[in-house]
Amino acid sequence: MVIFNVHEPPNVSANRLESAEQLVFVKDGYTLLAALVPPLWLLWKRMWLEFAVYAGATGLLVWLLTSAGATNVSNALLLIIQIVFGFEAGALYSASLERRGWRYVGTVSGRNAEDAERRFLEAWLPTRTEIPQTVGAVDPASARPTWAEAALAQAKDALARGRSMFARTAP
């Protein structure tokens, strides 16, 4: 089974049939193309900020290690970064969409992308295709933390794990 996060654009049509064509299904899992060529994948997805950070960070890391004479370490680290990037590509793409104003609509699973899309649309498209105009209404069940809040929570968890590990190893 493959899991997809579904996102809706910011200026969506009131007609659900029209807005269904604009939905983006983001695979939650390993993305081989993103792992093989991260810069091209980032540019293809129009993730300019992430591309700049990736290119700058990996370029600086490779330059520092190569100038220090650790070319093999540089190559190994670059390979590790690419493998990890393949696992995190979907989450980065979802965060990028949310930063650009796209709204998270839901999660769906299926045998493949077509099956997941069919299953999602069967449940999402109501029998009446017009969406009632409610200004400012937010469904608390579908509320998710922003990408910045999620990143901050992950950083706090990592710091807490590091502190507890340091406390265990310190005499």
Summary of the structure (lengths in Angstrom):
residues: 171
radius of gyration: 20.2
end to end distance: 47.0
largest distance: 67.1
contacts: 417
relative contact order: 0.17
helix: 61%
strand: 13%
